[in-house]
Amino acid sequence: MTTTAATTPATTPATTPATTPATAPAAWPELVSAASGECLAALLSVAGQDWSRRARNLDWTCRETLDHLALGLVGYTGLLVSRPRDRYVTLFASLDPGASVAACLDGVRIATSLLSATVRDTEADARAWHPWGHSDAAGFAAMGIVELAVHTFDITRALGLSWTPPGHLAAAVLARLFPGAPAGHDPFETLLWCTGRVPLPGLPRLGSWQWDGTVR
């Protein structure tokens, strides 16, 4: 779950969709783990900075953004386990407000590990509710990667670190959750555009956005 996205469908400029092949279901747990490793390493490198600063693009501080990240990862895990038809799960995760940033990053690592393991153990035909489309394990894995990647970007840019994840992570997410994403651009820049964070050449920054978690 994410509160950084708009709650109404985006009006997307006409574009030529990207054509990245779909990722095999068995690959998603490892992609979640890879995203976790990349993002947590970047966040740990700025753990000594002032996390009371406002995160880039957001109304939250960097520390509050980290709380949201843990909440989202555990929320996606809970949805896959419970598989409700019309609601979020009632389990809410939080990070110890008195803990150091480095210790809180370990909490995010735990949350990511839980999501990765649940994706691995979920049957291919299982479906769970999400307001942006009932989804499968691959969809929730992709949602987790979006949370990790874009919020790591939000935090690191606010704290002075220029960071981008490996392109194959963003490409997999674009193919799964953003089928109308424009082609011909760097995958992570395209993901940032799809989530309303940056413009692309010839395409203005989106004022509202959402992904499509439905199974195609």
Order of alpha helices (4+ residues) and beta strands (2+ residues): alpha-alpha-alpha-alpha-alpha-alpha
